[in-house]
Amino acid sequence: MKKYVVGFIAGAVFMLSAQAFGATSGFIGKKVDGQVTVKTTSGEVIGQAVVI
């Protein structure tokens, strides 16, 4: 039972740390290298996206 509790706590810590890192990493201050056209698999143009 003790192993399950330790495993649950370790899993929760790893899961929350990844979410916290993803929330803080942004594109503010990054250099824009280019712009590409975004298409669906059928070839329909959806819009434009930047390359950072």
C-alpha positions in Angstrom: 0.0 0.0 0.0 2.9 2.3 0.8 4.3 1.8 -2.7 1.0 2.9 -4.3 0.9 6.1 -2.2 4.5 7.0 -3.1 3.9 6.2 -6.8 0.8 8.3 -6.9 2.6 11.3 -5.3 5.5 10.9 -7.6 3.2 10.7 -10.7 1.3 13.8 -9.5 4.5 15.8 -9.1 5.8 14.9 -12.5 2.5 15.6 -14.2 2.1 19.0 -12.6 5.7 20.1 -13.2 5.3 19.5 -17.0 2.1 21.6 -17.0 3.8 24.4 -15.1 6.7 24.4 -17.6 4.3 24.5 -20.6 2.4 27.4 -19.1 5.5 29.5 -18.6 7.2 28.9 -21.9 5.8 31.4 -24.5 6.8 33.0 -27.7 7.2 36.5 -26.3 10.6 37.8 -27.2 11.4 35.0 -29.7 12.7 35.7 -33.2 10.2 35.0 -36.1 12.1 33.2 -38.9 9.3 32.9 -41.4 5.7 32.3 -42.3 4.2 29.2 -43.8 0.8 28.2 -45.2 -1.2 25.7 -43.2 -3.2 23.1 -45.2 -5.4 20.2 -44.4 -4.7 16.7 -45.7 -7.1 17.3 -48.5 -5.2 20.5 -49.6 -7.6 23.1 -48.2 -5.8 26.2 -47.0 -6.6 26.9 -43.3 -4.4 30.0 -42.8 -0.9 31.2 -42.0 1.5 30.2 -39.2 4.8 31.7 -38.1 8.1 29.8 -37.7 10.0 30.6 -34.6 
